[in-house]
Amino acid sequence: MALNVVWLGFFLISFSAACVRVAQGDLAVFPAMLSSLFDSARTAFEIALGLAGVMSLWLGIMRIGERAGVVDAFARLVNPLLRHFFPGVPQGHPAQGAMMMNVSANLLGLDNAATPLGLNAMRELQTLNRRPDVATDAQIMFIVLNSAGLTLIPTSVIAIRQAIAVKQGLVGFNAADIFLPTLLATGGACLAGLLAVAWVQRINLLRPAVLVAFGLVLALLGAMFAWLQHAPPEQVGTVTALAGAGFILSLITLFLICGALRRVNVYEAFIDGAKEGFGVAVQIIPYLVAILVAIGLFRAAGCMDVLMAWLTHAVALLGVNTDFVPALPVGLMKILSGAGARGLMVDVMTTYGVDSFQGRLAAIIQGSTETTFYVLAVYFGSINVRNTRHALGCALVADAAGIVCAVGAAYLFR
């Protein structure tokens, strides 16, 4: 219901805004919107087509892991923690191991691995769904935690900052200095999303296993921060890239070795799993087309520009510092489009300087928020869930908290 209202709202608001612009003499807005409509539909198909190969790869690897018993081992390992977040998932269910591997890939910023692993986790959770077209509590919790986008090191943002710094002639620039503020922002988003879902679903998080896990995470973050404070910027990029690639290749090798030791025909297992990849990608296309064309129309009609103008005026009326306003479009766009937000971030860095307050804030927001509508469309679309219940509302709470925390962290480390 929520996505239905939002989707319809995108179209009606965009068309109304375009009519106003035509009345004001802007005769190019309708052709621009029509062009955006078809471009967005083509982009959705291209994204799904590109996802087919990656999905085939990871579903094949996951099938080997399932037959080798590795996924079950992961599930038993994380059950003491995940059973408090996902009380509806039985102990030792394959969904637990799949969710844990998705979280691990997200923490390392490995988007190409995280998405297919997340889709596989949704498929496993769907096996527990008694109403296949309605999202379960466990699926909503998983989606919201994904949309919060908890990432330890925003590798791609750091790389973009370093490249722009070189272009702007900055010497000794530390592109990784956004690590701690980004971590605070994404942590705030994740916590807000978790609390929102827990409140709606009446989940008690004050359990020893949960508190111990939070303590271990804080200790790990402290150790990483200490390392980043002393590591050269070029070493940070090298080490994070090595860690990410090493994690994925080690995981694949572990699955293959365990499969061989358990006398699993790993080749046939891979083929059986990979066959499902193309079907999943095709299933996603209608949902992806729906959300991307709506977002494209909203942008082409100029609604985002109007929204930002109103926001700037409102902030100015409050009498607070408005230095953060130029970076806010990155956060609002990230909810709708990852590529669009990346372009806005680069524009802010180019206009104000990569080492400026606005440039740092844009990078922090980019690294601490997620493309919520894309995540909901792809993840729920892959399992044909139409009624998403409170997933969108809780995800937007996480997004709002992430943007607010990003602004606060940027001022704190200014």
C-alpha positions as CSV (number, residue, x, y, z in Angstrom):
1,M,0.0,0.0,0.0
2,A,2.8,2.4,0.9
3,L,4.7,1.9,-2.3
4,N,1.5,2.2,-4.3
5,V,0.8,5.7,-2.8
6,V,4.4,6.8,-3.2
7,W,4.6,5.5,-6.8
8,L,1.3,7.2,-7.8
9,G,2.4,10.4,-6.0
10,F,5.6,10.5,-8.1
11,F,3.6,10.5,-11.3
12,L,0.9,12.9,-10.3
13,I,3.3,15.4,-8.7
14,S,5.6,15.3,-11.6
15,F,2.8,15.8,-14.2
16,S,1.3,18.7,-12.1
17,A,4.7,20.4,-11.8
18,A,5.3,20.0,-15.6
19,C,1.9,21.6,-16.4
20,V,2.9,24.6,-14.2
21,R,6.2,24.9,-16.1
22,V,4.5,24.7,-19.5
23,A,2.1,27.4,-18.4
24,Q,5.1,29.5,-17.5
25,G,6.5,29.1,-21.0
26,D,8.9,26.1,-20.5
27,L,7.9,24.0,-23.6
28,A,10.8,21.6,-23.2
29,V,9.7,19.9,-20.0
30,F,7.3,17.4,-21.5
31,P,9.8,16.1,-24.1
32,A,12.5,15.9,-21.4
33,M,10.1,13.9,-19.2
34,L,9.2,11.5,-22.0
35,S,12.9,11.0,-22.8
36,S,13.5,10.3,-19.1
37,L,10.6,7.8,-19.1
38,F,12.1,5.7,-21.8
39,D,15.7,6.1,-20.6
40,S,14.8,5.0,-17.1
41,A,13.0,1.9,-18.5
42,R,16.0,1.0,-20.6
43,T,18.3,1.6,-17.6
44,A,16.2,-0.8,-15.4
45,F,16.5,-3.5,-18.0
46,E,20.2,-3.0,-18.3
47,I,20.6,-3.2,-14.5
48,A,18.6,-6.4,-14.4
49,L,20.6,-7.9,-17.3
50,G,23.9,-7.1,-15.6
51,L,22.6,-8.6,-12.4
52,A,21.8,-11.9,-14.1
53,G,25.4,-12.9,-14.5
54,V,26.3,-12.0,-10.9
55,M,23.2,-13.7,-9.6
56,S,24.1,-16.9,-11.5
57,L,27.6,-16.8,-10.0
58,W,26.5,-16.4,-6.4
59,L,23.5,-18.7,-6.5
60,G,25.8,-21.3,-7.9
61,I,28.4,-20.8,-5.1
62,M,25.6,-20.7,-2.5
63,R,24.3,-24.1,-3.8
64,I,27.7,-25.6,-3.3
65,G,27.8,-24.1,0.3
66,E,24.4,-25.5,1.1
67,R,25.3,-29.0,-0.1
68,A,28.6,-28.9,1.7
69,G,27.0,-27.8,5.0
70,V,28.8,-24.5,5.2
71,V,25.7,-22.4,5.2
72,D,24.2,-24.5,8.0
73,A,27.4,-24.0,10.0
74,F,27.2,-20.2,9.5
75,A,23.5,-20.3,10.6
76,R,24.5,-22.2,13.9
77,L,27.3,-19.7,14.5
78,V,25.1,-16.6,14.3
79,N,21.9,-18.0,15.7
80,P,22.5,-16.7,19.3
81,L,22.4,-13.2,18.0
82,L,20.1,-13.3,15.0
83,R,17.3,-15.2,16.8
84,H,16.7,-12.0,18.8
85,F,16.4,-9.9,15.7
86,F,14.5,-12.5,13.7
87,P,12.4,-14.4,16.2
88,G,10.3,-15.9,13.3
89,V,13.3,-17.7,11.8
90,P,13.9,-21.2,13.2
91,Q,17.3,-22.1,14.7
92,G,19.7,-23.4,12.1
93,H,17.6,-22.2,9.1
94,P,19.7,-21.5,5.9
95,A,18.4,-17.9,5.9
96,Q,20.5,-17.1,9.0
97,G,23.8,-18.1,7.2
98,A,22.7,-16.3,4.0
99,M,21.9,-13.1,6.0
100,M,25.2,-13.2,7.8
101,M,27.2,-13.4,4.6
102,N,25.2,-10.5,3.2
103,V,25.9,-8.4,6.2
104,S,29.6,-9.3,6.0
105,A,29.7,-8.2,2.3
106,N,27.9,-4.9,3.2
107,L,30.4,-4.1,6.0
108,L,33.2,-4.4,3.5
109,G,31.4,-2.3,0.9
110,L,31.2,-5.2,-1.6
111,D,28.0,-4.2,-3.4
112,N,28.5,-6.7,-6.2
113,A,28.5,-9.5,-3.7
114,A,26.1,-8.1,-1.2
115,T,23.1,-7.7,-3.6
116,P,23.0,-11.3,-4.8
117,L,23.7,-12.6,-1.3
118,G,20.9,-10.5,0.0
119,L,18.5,-11.7,-2.7
120,N,19.4,-15.3,-1.8
121,A,18.6,-14.5,1.9
122,M,15.2,-13.1,0.9
123,R,14.5,-16.3,-1.1
124,E,15.4,-18.3,2.0
125,L,13.2,-16.2,4.2
126,Q,10.3,-16.5,1.7
127,T,10.3,-20.3,2.4
128,L,8.9,-19.4,5.8
129,N,6.3,-17.1,4.5
130,R,2.7,-18.4,4.8
131,R,1.3,-15.5,2.8
132,P,3.7,-15.3,-0.2
133,D,2.6,-11.8,-1.4
134,V,2.9,-10.2,2.0
135,A,6.2,-9.3,3.6
136,T,7.0,-11.1,6.9
137,D,8.5,-9.5,10.0
138,A,11.8,-11.1,9.3
139,Q,12.0,-9.9,5.7
140,I,11.1,-6.4,6.8
141,M,13.8,-6.4,9.5
142,F,16.4,-7.6,6.9
143,I,15.3,-5.1,4.3
144,V,15.5,-2.1,6.8
145,L,19.0,-3.2,8.0
146,N,20.1,-3.4,4.4
147,S,18.6,0.0,3.5
148,A,20.5,1.5,6.5
149,G,23.6,0.5,4.6
150,L,26.0,-0.2,7.5
151,T,29.5,-0.1,6.0
152,L,32.8,-0.1,7.9
153,I,34.9,1.5,5.2
154,P,33.2,3.4,2.3
155,T,35.8,2.3,-0.2
156,S,34.2,3.8,-3.4
157,V,33.7,7.2,-1.8
158,I,37.3,7.3,-0.6
159,A,38.5,6.5,-4.1
160,I,36.4,9.3,-5.6
161,R,37.7,11.8,-3.0
162,Q,41.3,10.9,-3.7
163,A,40.8,11.2,-7.5
164,I,39.2,14.6,-7.2
165,A,41.9,15.8,-4.7
166,V,44.6,14.9,-7.2
167,K,42.7,16.8,-9.9
168,Q,42.4,19.8,-7.7
169,G,46.1,19.7,-6.9
170,L,45.9,18.9,-3.2
171,V,49.1,17.5,-1.7
172,G,49.0,15.2,1.3
173,F,45.2,15.0,1.2
174,N,43.7,12.2,3.4
175,A,40.7,10.9,1.5
176,A,40.0,8.4,4.3
177,D,39.4,11.1,7.0
178,I,35.7,10.7,6.5
179,F,35.8,7.2,8.0
180,L,34.8,8.0,11.6
181,P,32.0,10.5,10.8
182,T,30.7,8.2,8.1
183,L,30.7,5.3,10.5
184,L,28.8,7.4,13.1
185,A,26.2,8.4,10.5
186,T,25.7,4.9,9.1
187,G,25.7,3.5,12.6
188,G,23.0,6.0,13.6
189,A,20.9,5.0,10.5
190,C,21.3,1.3,11.3
191,L,20.3,1.8,15.0
192,A,17.3,4.0,14.1
193,G,16.1,1.4,11.6
194,L,16.6,-1.4,14.0
195,L,14.7,0.4,16.8
196,A,11.9,1.4,14.4
197,V,11.3,-2.2,13.3
198,A,11.8,-3.5,16.9
199,W,9.1,-1.0,18.1
200,V,6.6,-1.9,15.4
201,Q,7.2,-5.6,15.8
202,R,7.6,-5.5,19.6
203,I,11.0,-7.0,19.7
204,N,13.0,-6.8,23.0
205,L,16.6,-5.9,22.2
206,L,17.8,-5.8,25.8
207,R,19.3,-9.3,25.7
208,P,22.8,-10.3,26.8
209,A,23.7,-11.7,23.3
210,V,22.7,-8.4,21.7
211,L,24.6,-6.2,24.2
212,V,27.7,-8.3,23.9
213,A,27.6,-8.1,20.1
214,F,27.3,-4.3,20.3
215,G,30.3,-4.2,22.6
216,L,32.4,-6.3,20.2
217,V,31.4,-4.0,17.3
218,L,32.4,-0.9,19.2
219,A,35.8,-2.5,20.1
220,L,36.4,-3.4,16.4
221,L,35.5,0.1,15.4
222,G,37.9,1.5,17.9
223,A,40.7,-0.6,16.6
224,M,40.0,0.3,13.0
225,F,39.9,4.0,13.9
226,A,43.3,3.7,15.6
227,W,44.7,2.1,12.4
228,L,43.2,4.8,10.1
229,Q,44.7,7.5,12.3
230,H,48.2,6.3,11.5
231,A,47.9,4.6,8.1
232,P,49.0,6.5,5.0
233,P,46.0,7.4,2.7
234,E,47.3,5.2,-0.2
235,Q,47.7,2.3,2.2
236,V,44.1,2.5,3.3
237,G,42.8,2.1,-0.2
238,T,45.2,-0.8,-0.9
239,V,44.4,-2.7,2.4
240,T,40.6,-2.2,2.1
241,A,40.6,-3.5,-1.5
242,L,42.8,-6.4,-0.5
243,A,40.5,-7.2,2.5
244,G,37.4,-7.1,0.3
245,A,38.8,-9.2,-2.5
246,G,40.4,-11.6,0.0
247,F,37.2,-12.1,1.8
248,I,35.2,-13.1,-1.3
249,L,37.9,-15.4,-2.8
250,S,38.4,-17.0,0.6
251,L,34.7,-17.7,1.0
252,I,34.5,-19.2,-2.5
253,T,37.5,-21.4,-1.9
254,L,36.1,-22.5,1.5
255,F,32.9,-23.6,-0.1
256,L,34.7,-25.5,-2.8
257,I,37.1,-27.3,-0.4
258,C,34.3,-28.2,2.0
259,G,32.2,-29.5,-0.9
260,A,35.1,-31.6,-2.2
261,L,35.7,-33.0,1.3
262,R,32.0,-33.9,1.6
263,R,32.1,-35.6,-1.8
264,V,29.8,-33.1,-3.4
265,N,29.9,-32.8,-7.2
266,V,30.8,-29.1,-7.0
267,Y,30.4,-28.5,-10.7
268,E,26.9,-29.9,-10.9
269,A,25.9,-28.1,-7.7
270,F,27.2,-24.8,-9.2
271,I,25.2,-25.3,-12.4
272,D,22.0,-26.2,-10.6
273,G,22.3,-23.0,-8.5
274,A,23.3,-20.8,-11.4
275,K,20.3,-21.8,-13.5
276,E,18.1,-19.9,-11.1
277,G,20.1,-16.6,-11.5
278,F,18.6,-15.6,-14.8
279,G,15.1,-16.3,-13.7
280,V,15.6,-14.1,-10.6
281,A,16.9,-11.2,-12.7
282,V,14.0,-11.4,-15.1
283,Q,11.6,-11.5,-12.2
284,I,13.0,-8.2,-10.9
285,I,12.6,-6.2,-14.2
286,P,9.0,-5.1,-13.7
287,Y,9.6,-3.8,-10.2
288,L,12.8,-2.1,-11.2
289,V,11.2,-0.4,-14.3
290,A,8.3,0.8,-12.1
291,I,10.4,2.6,-9.5
292,L,13.1,4.0,-11.9
293,V,10.7,5.5,-14.3
294,A,8.8,7.2,-11.4
295,I,12.0,8.6,-10.0
296,G,13.2,9.7,-13.5
297,L,10.0,11.7,-14.1
298,F,10.3,13.3,-10.6
299,R,13.8,14.6,-11.5
300,A,13.0,15.6,-15.1
301,A,10.0,17.6,-14.0
302,G,12.2,19.7,-11.7
303,C,10.5,18.6,-8.5
304,M,13.8,17.9,-6.8
305,D,15.1,21.4,-7.5
306,V,11.9,22.9,-6.0
307,L,12.1,20.7,-3.0
308,M,15.7,21.8,-2.3
309,A,14.8,25.4,-2.7
310,W,12.0,25.1,-0.2
311,L,14.3,23.3,2.2
312,T,17.0,25.9,1.9
313,H,14.4,28.6,2.6
314,A,13.0,26.7,5.6
315,V,16.5,26.3,7.1
316,A,17.3,30.0,6.6
317,L,14.0,30.9,8.4
318,L,15.1,28.9,11.4
319,G,18.2,31.0,11.8
320,V,20.6,28.1,11.9
321,N,23.8,27.7,10.0
322,T,23.0,26.8,6.4
323,D,26.5,25.6,5.3
324,F,25.2,22.0,5.2
325,V,22.3,22.8,2.8
326,P,24.3,22.4,-0.5
327,A,25.1,18.8,0.4
328,L,21.6,17.8,1.3
329,P,20.5,17.0,-2.3
330,V,23.0,14.1,-2.1
331,G,21.1,12.5,0.8
332,L,17.7,13.1,-0.8
333,M,18.8,11.8,-4.2
334,K,20.6,8.7,-2.6
335,I,17.2,7.5,-1.4
336,L,16.0,7.5,-5.0
337,S,19.1,6.9,-7.1
338,G,22.6,5.8,-6.3
339,A,24.1,7.0,-9.6
340,G,22.3,10.3,-9.3
341,A,23.6,10.9,-5.8
342,R,27.1,10.0,-6.8
343,G,26.9,12.6,-9.6
344,L,25.6,15.2,-7.1
345,M,28.4,14.4,-4.7
346,V,31.0,14.9,-7.4
347,D,29.4,18.2,-8.3
348,V,29.5,19.4,-4.7
349,M,33.1,18.4,-4.4
350,T,34.0,20.1,-7.7
351,T,32.1,23.3,-6.8
352,Y,33.1,23.8,-3.2
353,G,36.3,21.8,-3.1
354,V,36.9,18.2,-2.0
355,D,38.4,19.5,1.3
356,S,35.6,21.9,2.0
357,F,32.9,21.4,4.7
358,Q,30.3,20.9,2.0
359,G,32.5,18.4,0.1
360,R,33.2,16.3,3.2
361,L,29.5,16.3,4.2
362,A,28.5,15.2,0.7
363,A,31.0,12.3,1.0
364,I,29.8,11.4,4.5
365,I,26.1,11.3,3.3
366,Q,27.0,9.3,0.2
367,G,28.8,6.7,2.4
368,S,26.1,6.5,5.1
369,T,22.8,6.3,3.2
370,E,21.3,3.7,0.8
371,T,19.1,3.7,-2.3
372,T,16.0,2.7,-0.3
373,F,13.5,2.6,-3.2
374,Y,15.9,0.5,-5.3
375,V,16.5,-1.9,-2.4
376,L,12.8,-2.4,-1.8
377,A,12.0,-2.8,-5.5
378,V,14.7,-5.4,-6.1
379,Y,14.5,-7.4,-2.9
380,F,10.8,-7.6,-2.7
381,G,10.4,-7.9,-6.5
382,S,12.7,-11.0,-6.5
383,I,10.2,-12.9,-4.4
384,N,7.0,-11.3,-5.8
385,V,6.0,-9.6,-2.5
386,R,3.5,-6.8,-3.2
387,N,2.4,-5.8,0.3
388,T,5.5,-4.5,2.0
389,R,3.7,-3.4,5.2
390,H,5.8,-1.1,7.3
391,A,9.1,-1.7,5.4
392,L,9.1,1.6,3.6
393,G,8.2,3.7,6.7
394,C,11.0,2.1,8.8
395,A,13.5,2.3,6.0
396,L,12.8,6.1,5.6
397,V,13.2,6.5,9.4
398,A,16.7,5.0,9.0
399,D,17.5,7.2,6.0
400,A,16.3,10.4,7.9
401,A,18.4,9.4,10.9
402,G,21.4,8.8,8.6
403,I,21.2,12.2,7.0
404,V,20.8,14.0,10.4
405,C,23.7,12.0,11.9
406,A,25.8,12.8,8.9
407,V,25.2,16.5,9.3
408,G,25.9,16.3,13.0
409,A,29.1,14.3,12.5
410,A,30.3,16.7,9.8
411,Y,29.9,19.6,12.2
412,L,31.5,17.6,15.1
413,F,34.6,16.8,13.0
414,R,34.7,20.2,11.2
